[in-house]
Amino acid sequence: MIVFAPIAQLEKIGTAHPDLADWLNPLTKETSDALGLEEARVDYGKGMGQFLVAKQALREQLLCGGETTLRRIWAFNRVPGSREAVHKFIEAQRTFA
């Protein structure tokens, strides 16, 4: 089994501690601040919905809609064109043939 999870290499905006900073996805030019995300990064824990909360605003965001927030974080970290690349890989490997 292969799990494809292409995620962008985010860029930290400003000098704040990473847990408190805003982030830029350079591939989409979106910022976490503009999207209202209190956390923008995906890591092993967050990838499955486990968060260490460093700020009250993130805690509130998660308690008001944890699944929605997690989906928004994954969407923020997207790599444009990755769906097409995965489909081409599957076709080339004849995965479902």
N, C-alpha and C positions, 0 to 999 in steps of 0.2 A: 504494500500500500504506500502511496505517495501522497503527502498532504502539502499542497501548495499554499503558502501564506506570504505572498510578496508584500512587504511593507516598505514604505519610503524611509529614507534616511532624513529624519527631521532635523531642522536647524533651530537652536535656541535663540530667542529674541531677547536681547538685553543681558543684564548681568545678574539677575535674580537667581537664587538657588533653583536647580532644575525642578524641584517639586512645586515651586511657586511661579515659575516662568511661563511665558507664552511661547508657542512653537509655530514654526512655518513648515509646511510641506512644500519643498521647492519644486516638485513636479506638477502641483496643481495651483501653486501660489496662494493657497488658503492659509489663514492663520487660525489658531485655536481661539484667540480672542474674538475674532470676527464671527466665528461659529458658536460662541458661547460655551466652549468646552473648558471646564475647570481642570481637566487632565487630558492630555493628547497622546501620551506615549503608550505603546503596546510592549509588554514584557511577558515573561512566563506567567506570572500571577494574574496580571490584568487580562491576559488573553483568555483566561478561563473565569474571569469575573471576581478575582480576589484583589482588593485594594488596601493599601496602607494610606490612610488619609492624613495629609499634612495641613490641610486648610478646611475651615468650616464650610466654605462655599461648595467644595467638592463633596463633602459629606451630605449636604442638603441635596445636591444634584443627584447623587446616587440613590438616596432614600426616596426621592420623588419619582425616580424612573431608572432603576439600575440597568435593566436590559436595554432600554432605549439609549442610555448613555454609552453603554458598551458598544452597541451597534454604531453609534455616531463616532466613537473613537476609531473603530476599525475603518469606517468610511473615510475619516480624515487621513488615515495612514495609507490610503490606497495608492497603487502604482498604475497610472493610466496605461491601458494596453495590455495589462497582464491577463485578462480573461482570454483575449485572442491568442496570446502566447501559449497559455495552458491548453486551449483547444487544439492548436497546431501540434503541440507535443503529444497529446492523446492520440490524434490522428496518425502522426508519424510512427508512434509505438504500436499502433493497432491494438490499443488497450481493450476495446470492447468488440473486437472482431472475432 
